[in-house]
Amino acid sequence: MTITTEAATTAPATPATTAPTTAAEIYATARLGLYIDGEWRDGAAGRSFEVVNPATEEVVGHVARAEASDLDDALAAAERAFPLWRDTSAFEKARVLMKAVALLRERAPEIGRLMAIEQGKPVKDATIEVMRVSGTLEWCAQETRRLYGRIIPTDVDTSLEVRYEPVGVVGAIVPWNFPAGSPMRKMSAAIAAGCSLVIKASQEVPATVCALAQVFHDAGLPKGVLNLVFGRGAETAEHLIDSPTTRLIAFTGSVPVGKELNARAGALMKPTIMELGGHAPVIVAADADPIQAARRASAAKWANAGQVCTSPSRFLVHESIAAEFTAEMVRQAEALVVGDPLDESVTMGSLINAKRLESIAHLVDDAVAHGAKVASGGHRIGAAGFFYAPTILTDVPLDAEVMSEEPFGPIAPITTFTDLDEAIRIANSLPFGLAAYGFTESASTADLLARGFEAGILSINHCGGSVTEAPSGGVKESGLGRESGPEGVQAYLVTKRISHRLR
């Protein structure tokens, strides 16, 4: 593992006539604020949140904090805009969204730099994320022209049809780990379906989502269709849920918070889309290629420093190939370049905050206390910034916390098995069911894993997570509903049956 230590903010000062080069200078160019009814504004009370660069722990900006009155203004704007956008033709909706797609792709490098600074993701990965969400928006723009109803044959005196119509004003809450991906999955699907929305994004990573809002604005999205706010999680979410204006709540986040929000919405009979946490098992069968499995698993494990809800996070490896698999995992981990996210050579950046750093250190210490061995990593990197070494743990007992608590960080705990049925039982033993992965060269074993895993996202011989073209979501405590694919847009529609007596 290579470590880069020079942070972007330590670069020498540049003349005012040159383009910004330090993290602070780059971030100072970002537009930050609440976006309500087509305008940028501060919060009613003038309060704000600090934005911290997790690679340096430096405060690089401030973003407005929404008060209750700001939320009411956003909800009222969305309510006014909904009938207009609902009744806009599918062709015009698609035209506006495709304009936004073009702007996103044009601005991807600058948005990627802002994301790298505020979230700690390597700039190359951040730019790729922006390009990926442009594909998400493009898919939804095309899907808005395919929201077909149907005519049902009946007797000669009656016509019978089914129509799909937008549900109304959506309240959305998204986390920090994919500053472009999480907001766009909700914004693109809801807007394509004909809804308006108020989205509460994370105040830890505001510049990216503000840039997305500006893209929609510049593409000509009517005012009030998209409203963006930042606020304290619980009070903002509760306000959106309790408002009679919202007709659906879409949330991505932790299982405990999701349960609370779903219960609150359920008391009002409001439908929800809940993408919650997981703890993705990886079963590497005896007939798998251990080197290939380790390389493909590593590519997913260290992405975003492991801060991914579908990240492979429990490795169950057949004892006959465990040594080869582990050795390759270690090689892949130690080949990573960890450091300043703005450095193009860096392949793994920082964690988001001190809380994440403390949580990872605790899980490693607990695993070691239970008898696990550290094959690589196992320590913080440097004194400044929230960097933690990519860590491989072996001989991890099932009663270690890391085997039952989602690590959401750069830890790969490995344990061995001898019986495949037992491995599947262990994989399914937790209350989560978001993603699961298997490696095998046998068609019958692949089928056994696909049928046996209790998860909504399954990948065999790779660790692919969510994609634009197909639905993603969890089972058990990992969520309700689906995002992406046709199902992702349909989630924002209501079904209306119309029967008409002809004579």
Disulfide bonds with the S-S distance in Angstrom:
none
